[in-house]
Amino acid sequence: MRNSAVFVPHFHWDREWYEPFQVFRHRLVAALDTVLETAEANPDFRFTVDGQMAAIEDYLEMRPENRDRVKALVVGGQLAIGPWLILLDEFLCSGETIVRNLRMGWAAAAELGGSMPIGYLPDMFGHVAQMPQILARAGIEHAALWRGVPGSVDGHAFRWRAPDGSEVRTEFLFDGYDNGLDVLLVPDQIGRALGEYAEMTADRWGDDPVLAMAGTDHNAPDPHLATWLRRASGDERSITIATLDEYIHEHVRDEASAVVTGELRSHVRGNILPGVLSVRLRLKQRMAVAERTIDHAERFNALWCRRDDSPFLSLAWHKIIESSAHDSVVGSGTDETSDQVEARLAEAAHTARAVRDAALAVPAARVPSDAYLVANPLPVPRTALVEVDVVAPPGGTVPVATAADGSTRPVQLISEAPTVLSDEHMDASQLERVLRRIHRRELFGRLIDHYELTPGSLVFHLAEVPAGGPFDLLILRREVAAAAAAHPGRWRVLTLEEARATALVPVDVPASGLAAVRVEPSERTAALPTTLTPATATARTLSNGLVEVAIAADGNLDVTGADGTVLRGVGRLVDGGDRGDSYNYAPPARDALVSEPAEITVEVLESGPLRARTRVTRVYEWPVALSSDRDLRDSRTVATPVETLVEVRVGEPFARVSLSFLNQSADHRLRLHVPLPEPAAGSASAGQFAVTERGLTAEGGWGEYPIPTFPASSFVSAGAANVLLDHASEYELVGDGSEIAITLLRAIGSISVNIHPLRDEPAASEIPAPGAQDLGVRIENRFAIVPSSTGWQGANAVALAEDFRNDVLVTRGTATAGGLLPPDATGLRVDGADILVSSVRRVTDDGGGDGIEVRLTAMSDTGSTARVTGAFTEATTVDLLGRPLDAAPVTDGLELALGPWEIRTVVLRRTNAREETNAREKTNAREKMNAREKWTTGHTPIT
């Protein structure tokens, strides 16, 4: 058996990379034309289509007439397709995106005869810890991959275990997904070459046949491959052609004894290219925005809108998933490729935003137009600060916010708008031109409340919500024409807006719910509950009773948490050269780090009581680029002001920090440092349904220096520091564990470099990518700092990160002004410690009945119990592909006992309208009572 081999013809298809998508698709169509012709001419030929349905979809869009040919080959077992829609970068998208990728890929494959039941992940730059559970909960028992496997695996397979204990047998492509090509270099010498390869790798295979992956990037196998292999197969050597699925299920006996738990990020058998985590920052930010927007759109559409916008949501998801490809969102392509990915992610966000806004327009129609609807996307009640545009209170009064139950909240005015929008002088003959600006009643984005017409003067009074009577543009035209004829000469046209201001308002919003608020003048200021301490800002200090920030002389921050833990020097910026490429960071041989600003200014912007803000501006002298030999930073520098906005909000146990600067330097890496009170032995970061713990080093052994930089999606924690994140980021524990360093920017100018100091081989061709320098681009990052001596679990970082990343949505009401505010409305509520709800969406069963699908994860190693309440009477547990597992009636909420790190998906069936209304009214009454008690007695009730 040792001399036997199974060849798996395939290709690896990067949808877009060093060429944009359509250029690669042109090659794809030609390649798959060849595959179809070869398979149809030779019944023994097999082909594995890279595990991703995108290649098939892209092909059939150009060759729709070949759909039946493709399906016949799939049904006949010659063509293996699926299970993914696209081969993604697992660390640069959410766990929910990974699940949707698998679901959409599986469904697309089912329409063409069925998916290959293998979690094929050939070229990702490492793998997330929960991938075995994702595959197992979709009914997939096997995986196959290359990069990231630790050196402890010495065979060709291992059992890959997720944090929850789920396992999949995993075929280890230890020599890559093209290991069979070297054997095929000389067709007449295949037998000899195969024997030598089998001898070299004998310890890996044991009694199993050699797996020879016969394929590479962007090329179909030679049509003569089957003939070559038949010729090479003889009495001493058995050679078989198979799909990857057939090899695993029919040819191997090794059940794999080695067990690997958690993420795969070892460099020992392949490059994992960690620098992609922070290159082309805008792609990472666009991905986060698109994922967040579609998540909110699905929730609001499911809970507050009768219209099923699934086609739009599917389109948005498809574009997000396409963009998650491991050569797309990573930013390792050309500038034109990256521009296309960024535009696609923006289009996905636009599509989702349309669904979200349409869903909120339904309840907004019940809110008066002088009030606002506030919508909470999270399944927990919360008090949120919202900014709204209001009429400035007249002298002698103060603004207060009134809720539907009549309780009042304090308001903080943060800006006032000018009242004179235009002041023009013109001849009477020009007045008709002014009237052309008016569209029915709208002028300059406002509505005409009334006007004053006197000889030589026309004054418009504009308002957001007109209080005057009807307005008739035809009457105005007639009056102005008569006045201009009677009074020729110079006229003054004055456009005035009612005095308006931007107000900051605290709003209690139910779980997944809606609340309405109106800001109006009062003679008495509303007070904060006695349980809350006002947010304040002095010259160099911000505080809200839960967190305090002191701005040091060097512009860095000393942050004190609720338990007294102090983090000193937060926000220190360290800028160094980067002579690497889009795949790997590399310092120049003689680097010059810049960490001290040349100038510092501090300005208080808002002093409370709801929000306090201070702006710290530090000016740094950063080298403009690297020297011509790229081993030294240029002696020329450019003064770069970096603005740091520090903010504390009433009731929040963290400090918000936003950084912004105009990048004027090339070839550099900028990192934000968070020093720790004591050195930490490791770190933990959250992302993709897990919090992953890591040490201070990474395992090396291949051709890539194992820099211990790691991915983080929603937060990173080390020692007493927890940093909440807005988007997927790259971090490292530096100084022997004494500081967290988070990369804010990697500015580089090439896809790959041929000679890289920290990588033996090129990752691609040395193609210029000047756009990846981000020159002339305003770079913005935002974080939140949570000091806690009890780590991320004691700090409640899972919930705080969700709160930080998911703002409430605010929209103006559209009902008649002055009417009563509608009562608060509760949607779906989920209670439980360390419970992450990654999805709430509308689903339809085969019988046409609507339900709400909810996906929850216990984000802890002890598990948790989730209590789900809402208007439903039946709950069905489904797998990650949506297939039902069990169903049970529900009478008073649903309790789910989740094991450690368990992902659970349930579909909740709605009650009839009367039961739904009664359930909502009970919940609304309870939460309204709690809110009134909170704002009138100052006590926060226990629910």
Disulfide bonds with the S-S distance in Angstrom:
none
